[in-house]
Amino acid sequence: MPRGDKSAYTGKQKRKAEHIEEGYEKRGVKKEEAERRAWATVNKESGGGKKSGSGRGRKTTNVSSKRGGKLGGKASAARSAADRSRAAKKGAATRKRNAVKRSPTRKAAGKR
């Protein structure tokens, strides 16, 4: 098997790498670098190829994906303080309104 051959990877791993690659490209990373990082991430999370003959059954971890999700928030940061405050007040009002619908025991549990 030549270096860089992806035949030992499952369809799910290939789709995951493609999705990660698109995310990097959206952030302005060059195509080749995005592809390299995507496969490095898939390897880190799943421990390499998963097809039979490549040592099935290793545990997977989503720590890289979790970190990537935390890098977002640009849209929220771009909003004005007044916009964010208005949205927070609206959410608080909704929670308060819905708290009336909850049973007294659940309401007490939420106050802890």
CYANA upper distance limits for C-alpha pairs under 8 A (distance plus 0.5 A):
  1 MET  CA      5 ASP  CA      6.98
  6 LYS  CA     49 GLY  CA      8.38
  8 ALA  CA     49 GLY  CA      5.31
  8 ALA  CA     50 LYS  CA      6.89
  8 ALA  CA     51 LYS  CA      5.74
  8 ALA  CA     52 SER  CA      8.32
  8 ALA  CA     54 SER  CA      7.00
  9 TYR  CA     13 GLN  CA      6.50
  9 TYR  CA     14 LYS  CA      7.12
  9 TYR  CA     48 GLY  CA      7.94
  9 TYR  CA     49 GLY  CA      4.78
  9 TYR  CA     50 LYS  CA      6.02
  9 TYR  CA     51 LYS  CA      6.30
 10 THR  CA     14 LYS  CA      6.87
 10 THR  CA     49 GLY  CA      7.46
 10 THR  CA     50 LYS  CA      6.49
 10 THR  CA     51 LYS  CA      6.29
 11 GLY  CA     15 ARG  CA      6.65
 12 LYS  CA     16 LYS  CA      6.58
 13 GLN  CA     17 ALA  CA      6.68
 13 GLN  CA     42 VAL  CA      7.24
 13 GLN  CA     49 GLY  CA      8.49
 14 LYS  CA     18 GLU  CA      6.74
 15 ARG  CA     19 HIS  CA      6.69
 16 LYS  CA     20 ILE  CA      6.69
 16 LYS  CA     42 VAL  CA      7.69
 17 ALA  CA     21 GLU  CA      6.51
 17 ALA  CA     35 GLU  CA      8.11
 17 ALA  CA     38 ALA  CA      5.53
 17 ALA  CA     39 TRP  CA      6.21
 17 ALA  CA     41 THR  CA      8.22
 17 ALA  CA     42 VAL  CA      6.67
 18 GLU  CA     22 GLU  CA      6.77
 18 GLU  CA     35 GLU  CA      8.32
 18 GLU  CA     38 ALA  CA      7.75
 19 HIS  CA     23 GLY  CA      6.94
 20 ILE  CA     24 TYR  CA      6.95
 20 ILE  CA     38 ALA  CA      5.84
 21 GLU  CA     25 GLU  CA      6.76
 21 GLU  CA     31 LYS  CA      8.40
 21 GLU  CA     34 ALA  CA      5.57
 21 GLU  CA     35 GLU  CA      5.91
 21 GLU  CA     37 ARG  CA      7.89
 21 GLU  CA     38 ALA  CA      5.65
 22 GLU  CA     26 LYS  CA      6.69
 22 GLU  CA     34 ALA  CA      8.17
 23 GLY  CA     27 ARG  CA      7.05
 24 TYR  CA     28 GLY  CA      7.10
 24 TYR  CA     29 VAL  CA      6.02
 24 TYR  CA     34 ALA  CA      5.97
 25 GLU  CA     29 VAL  CA      5.42
 25 GLU  CA     30 LYS  CA      6.89
 25 GLU  CA     31 LYS  CA      7.02
 25 GLU  CA     34 ALA  CA      6.72
 29 VAL  CA     33 GLU  CA      7.03
 29 VAL  CA     34 ALA  CA      6.32
 30 LYS  CA     34 ALA  CA      6.43
 31 LYS  CA     35 GLU  CA      6.69
 32 GLU  CA     36 ARG  CA      6.72
 33 GLU  CA     37 ARG  CA      6.62
 34 ALA  CA     38 ALA  CA      6.51
 35 GLU  CA     39 TRP  CA      6.82
 36 ARG  CA     40 ALA  CA      6.70
 37 ARG  CA     41 THR  CA      6.60
 38 ALA  CA     42 VAL  CA      6.81
 39 TRP  CA     43 ASN  CA      6.57
 40 ALA  CA     44 LYS  CA      6.61
 41 THR  CA     45 GLU  CA      6.61
 41 THR  CA     64 SER  CA      7.43
 42 VAL  CA     46 SER  CA      6.45
 42 VAL  CA     47 GLY  CA      8.12
 42 VAL  CA     48 GLY  CA      7.73
 43 ASN  CA     47 GLY  CA      5.38
 43 ASN  CA     48 GLY  CA      5.02
 43 ASN  CA     49 GLY  CA      8.09
 44 LYS  CA     48 GLY  CA      7.91
 44 LYS  CA     61 THR  CA      8.46
 45 GLU  CA     60 THR  CA      5.86
 45 GLU  CA     61 THR  CA      5.35
 45 GLU  CA     62 ASN  CA      6.45
 45 GLU  CA     63 VAL  CA      7.92
 45 GLU  CA     64 SER  CA      7.71
 46 SER  CA     50 LYS  CA      8.41
 46 SER  CA     58 ARG  CA      7.53
 46 SER  CA     59 LYS  CA      7.17
 46 SER  CA     60 THR  CA      5.05
 46 SER  CA     61 THR  CA      7.15
 47 GLY  CA     58 ARG  CA      7.27
 47 GLY  CA     59 LYS  CA      8.26
 47 GLY  CA     60 THR  CA      7.66
 49 GLY  CA     54 SER  CA      6.53
 49 GLY  CA     55 GLY  CA      8.40
 50 LYS  CA     54 SER  CA      6.46
 50 LYS  CA     55 GLY  CA      7.18
 50 LYS  CA     56 ARG  CA      5.76
 50 LYS  CA     57 GLY  CA      8.07
 51 LYS  CA     55 GLY  CA      8.08
 51 LYS  CA     56 ARG  CA      7.09
 52 SER  CA     56 ARG  CA      6.67
 62 ASN  CA     66 LYS  CA      6.71
 63 VAL  CA     67 ARG  CA      6.80
 64 SER  CA     68 GLY  CA      6.70
 65 SER  CA     69 GLY  CA      6.78
 66 LYS  CA     70 LYS  CA      7.16
 67 ARG  CA     71 LEU  CA      7.26
 68 GLY  CA     72 GLY  CA      7.95
 73 GLY  CA     77 ALA  CA      6.73
 74 LYS  CA     78 ALA  CA      6.61
 75 ALA  CA     79 ARG  CA      7.22
 76 SER  CA     84 ARG  CA      8.19
 79 ARG  CA     83 ASP  CA      6.68
 79 ARG  CA     84 ARG  CA      7.13
 80 SER  CA     84 ARG  CA      6.92
 81 ALA  CA     85 SER  CA      6.53
 82 ALA  CA     86 ARG  CA      6.54
 83 ASP  CA     87 ALA  CA      6.75
 84 ARG  CA     88 ALA  CA      6.66
 85 SER  CA     89 LYS  CA      6.66
 86 ARG  CA     90 LYS  CA      6.67
 87 ALA  CA     91 GLY  CA      6.69
 88 ALA  CA     92 ALA  CA      6.66
 89 LYS  CA     93 ALA  CA      6.65
 90 LYS  CA     94 THR  CA      6.78
 91 GLY  CA     95 ARG  CA      6.72
 92 ALA  CA     96 LYS  CA      6.62
 93 ALA  CA     97 ARG  CA      6.60
 94 THR  CA     98 ASN  CA      6.61
 95 ARG  CA     99 ALA  CA      6.51
 96 LYS  CA    100 VAL  CA      7.44
 97 ARG  CA    101 LYS  CA      7.97
 98 ASN  CA    102 ARG  CA      7.35
 99 ALA  CA    107 LYS  CA      7.20
102 ARG  CA    106 ARG  CA      6.89
102 ARG  CA    107 LYS  CA      6.74
103 SER  CA    107 LYS  CA      6.70
104 PRO  CA    108 ALA  CA      6.65
105 THR  CA    109 ALA  CA      6.77
106 ARG  CA    110 GLY  CA      6.77
107 LYS  CA    111 LYS  CA      7.15
108 ALA  CA    112 ARG  CA      7.59
